[in-house]
Amino acid sequence: MPTTDTQRIAAAQAYIDALVTHDGGSVPFAPDCTRIEQGMKNGFSGKHLRRSLSRGMQYKIIGATTTPEYSVSGDEVTARYDVLTKFSIAGRRAAAHVDETFVIPAGDGQIHHIRVRFHPFMRKG
């Protein structure tokens, strides 16, 4: 049964939520899901991505995200949001503007591919 745009956005949101909760167990990855970050492949399967979200040190510094703005075009769900780290120095916190595109076909509602670009910045507070 085809999934709706709302259900596909919920799949992308499950991934974004897992960045903060560090629990990838509920993210609907397709078994062969891959992830490209800043042009480099760093996700090799759904199992690898789930394990990375749950235990990867690269995600442990993430403390929060802003509410994403979503758009849907064909099989792609794009989310734009900010990631905020847990650490601050002199009242400033490292953060990043994120532009993330998920390939989530309506046919199965699973995440088949993620492409992310981010731009770091310092945020007050």
C-alpha positions, 0 to 999 in steps of 0.5 A: 500500500502506498505511503502518504507524504505525511508518512514519508515526512514522519520517516525522515523525522524519525531519523532527525529525532534519532540524531538527538535521542541516539536511538536509531531503532525506530528509523525505517531504513531500507536494508541497502540504505546509503548516506552521503555527507558533504559528498563523502559516503559514510552510511553503508546499509540500514543496519550500519546507519541504525548502529551509528545513530545509536552508538556513533561518537559523531552523533553524541555531541548533538543536543537538539535540532530545530523544527525542520521545514519539509518539502516533498518532490517525487521520491525525495523528502527534503528537510532544512533545520539546524543542529545544536551541539551540547557544548558551549564555550563563552556563551556560544554553541557550535551549530550547523544549518542542515539541508538533508534529502531523503529518498523515500519511495511512496511504495514502501515508505523506507529511507533508501538514501540520505544526502546531507550538506551542512554549514557550521556556525556559532550560535549565542546560548 
